[in-house]
Amino acid sequence: MKRVVLKQAIDHKPRADDFDLIETDTPPCPEGGVLARTVYLSLDPYVGSRLRGRHMGEAPPEPMVGAIPGAVVAQVIESQADGLTAGDWIQSMEGGWEETCAIAGEHCRKIDANVAPLSAHAGVLGMPGLTAWAGITQLAKAGEGDIVLVDAAAGPVGGTVGQIARIKGASHVVGIAGGPEKCALVENTYGFDACIDYKAHGWQDALGQALPDGLTVFFENVSADMAMLALTHAQIYARGVLCGLVDAYHTESQSQHPLNAGLIIGKRAQLSGLVVYDFYDRWSEYVAEAAPWIAAGKLNFAEDRAEGLENAPTLFERLMDGQNIGKAVVAVAAEEA
């Protein structure tokens, strides 16, 4: 079978030529687990940090041996896990960039392939969607009349955040993204009221104009500086969710993130840090709520898709450079075996 590996250990933002496609033996079905064929592979920003050993203490894969880690949507070939049989569909955060994955049973989540397009389980119904739902409904508790600002709004997390906020009753949703194409996605596909292009001249003035009454909720995915900018537009008792710090993912050393304590106090702001791992036990609850939204056309998603495992490194480089438009997904194999 085919597997993508690192050529050697890296300490820089991953490039496509850091990877190699090798042939290796298909692993056996693990005791208590499953052997599954990978159909969709999710490419996510945190993997860039993990490859450098800087994500939640998780070790990088061994060069030329271990598969690049990644979430997968896969079909069971053989099972020794309770509740799973050959032919079942699963989603797992413990898959990898390989054609066939051996996964422990506790890391498999059985999914219904009929509730939404199958690839949605890699994105809007996968970890990015769960992240968005957890942050905007469980931490920020967005509801009727809220005014919401979402950074990195063109990404699969940010785009879902804004749409769920609207579904929950937000009166005004504004996004921040980089470039006209991404802003068009945010406004036309995700349905935000406005999207501010941070690469455009005078964008901070435009942000203020888009938030004439300030904001009550903000969702931050980029940097502490952007969180503090959001707070300057906040109403008293605004709620903020700190989900990610993308600007620090590829720095040479661990970055410091100064927060303006006086501004936080003055705004009486509530800031919550979000780690999606805390909500894995509520994944089925989220899917049960979100799948009908997709069917009703209330929750939309976009994909930046590559065909074939061999094209994963090139798409991953695009993701690392912020050039992807929509959720980065690799179609590894056909849905029909």
C-alpha positions as CSV (number, residue, x, y, z in Angstrom):
1,M,0.0,0.0,0.0
2,K,1.0,3.7,-0.4
3,R,2.0,5.9,2.6
4,V,3.2,9.5,2.8
5,V,6.1,10.0,5.2
6,L,8.6,12.8,6.1
7,K,11.9,12.5,4.3
8,Q,13.7,13.8,7.4
9,A,12.9,15.6,10.6
10,I,11.9,19.2,10.0
11,D,11.8,22.4,12.0
12,H,10.2,24.8,9.5
13,K,6.9,25.3,7.9
14,P,6.3,22.1,5.9
15,R,6.8,22.2,2.1
16,A,5.6,19.7,-0.4
17,D,9.2,18.4,-1.0
18,D,9.5,17.5,2.7
19,F,7.4,14.5,2.0
20,D,7.8,11.2,0.2
21,L,5.4,8.6,-1.1
22,I,6.5,5.1,-0.3
23,E,5.3,1.5,-0.7
24,T,4.9,-0.4,2.5
25,D,3.2,-3.6,3.8
26,T,-0.5,-3.4,4.7
27,P,-0.7,-3.6,8.5
28,P,-2.7,-6.4,10.2
29,C,-6.0,-5.7,11.9
30,P,-5.1,-4.7,15.5
31,E,-6.6,-6.6,18.4
32,G,-9.7,-4.7,19.5
33,G,-9.5,-2.4,16.4
34,V,-10.1,-2.2,12.7
35,L,-8.4,-2.2,9.4
36,A,-10.0,0.3,7.1
37,R,-9.5,1.7,3.7
38,T,-9.0,5.5,3.6
39,V,-11.5,7.3,1.4
40,Y,-11.2,10.9,2.5
41,L,-8.2,12.4,4.3
42,S,-8.6,15.7,6.2
43,L,-5.7,18.1,6.1
44,D,-5.6,20.4,9.1
45,P,-3.3,23.3,10.2
46,Y,-2.4,21.7,13.5
47,V,-0.5,18.9,11.7
48,G,2.1,21.5,10.6
49,S,2.9,22.0,14.3
50,R,2.8,18.3,15.1
51,L,5.3,17.5,12.4
52,R,7.7,19.6,14.4
53,G,6.8,18.1,17.8
54,R,5.0,21.3,18.9
55,H,1.4,20.2,19.2
56,M,-0.1,19.2,22.6
57,G,3.1,17.2,23.4
58,E,2.5,14.7,20.6
59,A,5.6,13.3,18.9
60,P,6.2,13.7,15.2
61,P,6.2,10.6,13.0
62,E,9.5,8.8,12.4
63,P,11.0,9.9,9.0
64,M,10.7,7.4,6.2
65,V,8.6,5.1,8.4
66,G,5.6,6.6,10.1
67,A,2.6,7.9,8.2
68,I,1.8,11.6,8.5
69,P,-1.0,11.9,11.1
70,G,-4.4,13.0,9.9
71,A,-8.1,12.5,10.4
72,V,-9.8,10.1,8.0
73,V,-13.1,9.0,6.8
74,A,-12.7,5.3,6.1
75,Q,-14.5,2.1,5.4
76,V,-13.9,-0.9,7.6
77,I,-12.2,-3.9,5.8
78,E,-11.7,-6.1,8.8
79,S,-12.8,-5.6,12.4
80,Q,-11.9,-6.9,15.8
81,A,-13.7,-4.0,17.5
82,D,-17.1,-4.3,19.2
83,G,-19.9,-2.7,17.3
84,L,-18.0,-2.4,14.0
85,T,-18.1,-4.8,11.0
86,A,-16.7,-4.9,7.5
87,G,-18.4,-2.3,5.3
88,D,-19.1,0.1,8.2
89,W,-18.1,3.7,7.8
90,I,-16.0,5.4,10.4
91,Q,-14.3,8.7,11.2
92,S,-11.1,8.7,13.2
93,M,-8.7,11.4,14.3
94,E,-6.0,8.7,14.6
95,G,-5.7,7.9,10.9
96,G,-2.9,8.9,8.6
97,W,-1.7,9.7,5.1
98,E,-2.0,6.1,3.9
99,E,-4.3,4.0,1.8
100,T,-5.1,1.5,4.7
101,C,-5.2,2.4,8.4
102,A,-5.0,0.1,11.4
103,I,-6.9,2.0,14.1
104,A,-7.7,1.1,17.7
105,G,-11.4,0.6,18.4
106,E,-11.6,3.4,20.9
107,H,-10.5,5.9,18.2
108,C,-13.2,4.9,15.7
109,R,-16.5,6.8,15.5
110,K,-19.1,5.0,13.4
111,I,-20.9,7.4,11.1
112,D,-24.0,7.3,8.9
113,A,-22.9,7.8,5.3
114,N,-26.4,8.9,4.4
115,V,-26.9,12.0,6.6
116,A,-24.7,14.3,4.4
117,P,-22.1,14.0,1.7
118,L,-19.5,11.5,2.9
119,S,-16.7,14.0,2.7
120,A,-18.5,16.3,5.1
121,H,-17.4,14.0,7.9
122,A,-13.9,15.3,7.2
123,G,-14.9,18.9,7.6
124,V,-18.2,20.4,8.6
125,L,-19.3,17.3,10.4
126,G,-15.7,16.4,11.4
127,M,-13.3,18.0,13.8
128,P,-13.5,21.6,12.3
129,G,-17.3,21.6,12.6
130,L,-17.2,20.2,16.1
131,T,-14.7,22.9,17.0
132,A,-17.0,25.6,15.6
133,W,-20.1,24.3,17.4
134,A,-18.3,23.9,20.7
135,G,-16.9,27.4,20.6
136,I,-19.9,29.3,19.5
137,T,-22.6,27.4,21.3
138,Q,-21.0,25.9,24.4
139,L,-18.4,28.6,25.3
140,A,-19.7,31.8,23.7
141,K,-23.3,30.7,24.0
142,A,-24.3,32.8,21.0
143,G,-28.0,33.5,20.7
144,E,-30.7,36.0,19.8
145,G,-29.4,39.4,18.9
146,D,-25.7,38.7,19.2
147,I,-23.3,40.6,17.0
148,V,-20.5,38.2,16.0
149,L,-17.0,38.8,14.6
150,V,-15.1,35.7,13.2
151,D,-11.5,35.8,12.3
152,A,-10.1,33.4,9.7
153,A,-13.7,33.3,8.5
154,A,-13.0,31.6,5.2
155,G,-11.6,28.5,6.9
156,P,-13.8,25.5,7.7
157,V,-13.9,26.4,11.4
158,G,-14.6,30.1,11.0
159,G,-17.1,29.6,8.2
160,T,-19.1,27.2,10.3
161,V,-18.9,29.4,13.4
162,G,-20.6,32.3,11.6
163,Q,-23.3,30.1,10.1
164,I,-24.1,28.4,13.4
165,A,-24.2,31.8,15.1
166,R,-26.8,32.9,12.6
167,I,-28.8,29.7,13.0
168,K,-28.8,30.4,16.8
169,G,-30.2,33.9,16.3
170,A,-27.3,36.2,15.8
171,S,-28.5,39.5,14.2
172,H,-25.2,40.5,12.5
173,V,-22.2,38.3,11.6
174,V,-18.9,39.8,10.2
175,G,-15.9,37.9,9.1
176,I,-12.2,38.7,8.5
177,A,-10.3,36.9,5.8
178,G,-7.4,37.4,3.4
179,G,-8.2,38.4,-0.2
180,P,-11.2,39.0,-2.4
181,E,-11.8,35.3,-3.3
182,K,-11.9,34.3,0.4
183,C,-14.2,37.2,1.3
184,A,-16.5,36.2,-1.5
185,L,-16.7,32.7,-0.1
186,V,-17.5,34.1,3.3
187,E,-20.3,36.4,2.1
188,N,-21.8,34.3,-0.8
189,T,-21.5,30.8,0.5
190,Y,-21.4,31.2,4.2
191,G,-23.8,34.1,4.2
192,F,-22.0,36.5,6.5
193,D,-23.3,40.1,6.4
194,A,-19.8,41.4,5.6
195,C,-16.3,40.2,5.3
196,I,-13.3,42.4,5.8
197,D,-10.2,41.8,3.7
198,Y,-7.2,42.3,6.1
199,K,-4.9,42.5,3.1
200,A,-6.7,45.6,1.8
201,H,-5.7,49.2,2.5
202,G,-7.7,50.7,5.3
203,W,-9.2,47.4,6.5
204,Q,-9.3,48.4,10.1
205,D,-11.5,51.4,9.3
206,A,-13.7,49.1,7.2
207,L,-14.0,46.8,10.2
208,G,-15.3,49.6,12.4
209,Q,-17.8,50.5,9.7
210,A,-19.0,46.9,9.5
211,L,-19.6,46.9,13.3
212,P,-21.3,50.3,14.0
213,D,-22.8,49.0,17.2
214,G,-19.8,47.0,18.3
215,L,-19.8,43.3,18.9
216,T,-21.0,41.0,21.6
217,V,-19.1,37.8,20.6
218,F,-15.8,37.2,18.8
219,F,-14.1,34.0,17.7
220,E,-10.3,34.2,17.3
221,N,-8.2,31.8,15.3
222,V,-5.2,33.9,14.3
223,S,-3.4,35.8,17.0
224,A,-3.5,37.6,20.3
225,D,-3.1,40.9,18.5
226,M,-6.3,40.2,16.5
227,A,-8.1,39.2,19.7
228,M,-7.2,42.6,21.2
229,L,-8.3,44.4,18.1
230,A,-11.7,42.6,18.4
231,L,-12.0,43.8,22.0
232,T,-11.6,47.4,20.9
233,H,-14.9,46.9,19.1
234,A,-16.6,45.0,21.9
235,Q,-19.6,46.0,23.9
236,I,-19.4,45.6,27.7
237,Y,-19.5,42.0,28.8
238,A,-18.5,40.6,25.4
239,R,-17.6,37.0,25.1
240,G,-14.5,35.9,23.2
241,V,-13.3,32.4,22.2
242,L,-9.6,31.9,21.7
243,C,-9.4,28.8,19.4
244,G,-6.1,29.0,17.6
245,L,-3.0,31.2,17.1
246,V,-2.1,30.4,13.6
247,D,0.5,33.2,13.4
248,A,2.6,31.2,15.9
249,Y,2.4,27.8,14.4
250,H,5.6,28.1,12.4
251,T,7.8,30.4,14.4
252,E,11.2,29.2,15.3
253,S,10.5,29.3,19.0
254,Q,7.4,29.3,21.2
255,S,5.9,32.7,20.8
256,Q,4.7,35.0,23.6
257,H,1.2,36.3,23.3
258,P,0.7,39.6,25.2
259,L,-2.9,40.4,26.2
260,N,-4.0,43.8,27.2
261,A,-5.3,43.1,30.7
262,G,-6.6,46.6,31.1
263,L,-8.7,46.4,28.0
264,I,-10.1,43.0,29.1
265,I,-11.0,44.4,32.5
266,G,-12.4,47.6,31.1
267,K,-14.7,45.7,28.7
268,R,-15.6,43.2,31.5
269,A,-14.9,40.6,28.8
270,Q,-15.2,36.9,29.2
271,L,-12.4,35.0,27.3
272,S,-12.6,31.2,26.9
273,G,-9.8,29.0,25.6
274,L,-11.0,26.2,23.3
275,V,-9.5,22.8,22.9
276,V,-11.7,20.6,20.8
277,Y,-10.5,17.4,22.5
278,D,-12.7,18.4,25.5
279,F,-15.8,17.9,23.3
280,Y,-15.1,14.6,21.6
281,D,-17.6,12.9,23.8
282,R,-20.3,15.2,22.4
283,W,-19.5,14.6,18.7
284,S,-22.6,12.6,18.0
285,E,-24.7,15.3,19.6
286,Y,-23.2,17.8,17.3
287,V,-23.7,15.7,14.2
288,A,-27.4,15.0,15.1
289,E,-28.0,18.8,15.3
290,A,-25.9,19.8,12.3
291,A,-26.8,17.2,9.7
292,P,-30.4,18.6,9.4
293,W,-29.0,22.1,8.9
294,I,-26.9,20.8,6.0
295,A,-30.0,19.0,4.5
296,A,-32.0,22.2,4.8
297,G,-29.3,24.4,3.2
298,K,-28.7,26.4,6.4
299,L,-25.1,25.1,6.9
300,N,-23.0,25.3,3.8
301,F,-19.4,24.2,3.2
302,A,-16.7,24.4,0.6
303,E,-13.9,22.1,-0.2
304,D,-10.4,22.5,-1.7
305,R,-10.0,19.0,-2.9
306,A,-7.0,17.0,-4.2
307,E,-7.5,13.6,-5.9
308,G,-5.0,10.9,-4.9
309,L,-2.8,10.4,-1.9
310,E,0.3,11.5,-4.0
311,N,-1.2,15.0,-4.2
312,A,-1.6,15.4,-0.4
313,P,1.8,17.2,0.0
314,T,1.0,19.9,-2.6
315,L,-2.4,20.6,-1.1
316,F,-0.9,20.6,2.4
317,E,1.7,23.3,1.3
318,R,-1.2,25.4,0.0
319,L,-2.9,25.0,3.4
320,M,0.3,26.0,5.3
321,D,0.5,29.1,3.1
322,G,-3.2,30.0,3.6
323,Q,-3.9,29.6,-0.1
324,N,-6.6,27.0,0.2
325,I,-10.2,28.0,-0.5
326,G,-12.4,25.9,1.7
327,K,-11.7,22.7,3.6
328,A,-8.6,20.9,2.5
329,V,-9.6,17.3,1.7
330,V,-7.8,14.5,-0.2
331,A,-9.9,12.0,-2.0
332,V,-7.7,8.9,-1.5
333,A,-10.1,6.3,-2.9
334,A,-13.5,5.9,-4.5
335,E,-16.5,5.8,-2.1
336,E,-17.6,2.6,-3.7
337,A,-15.0,-0.2,-3.1
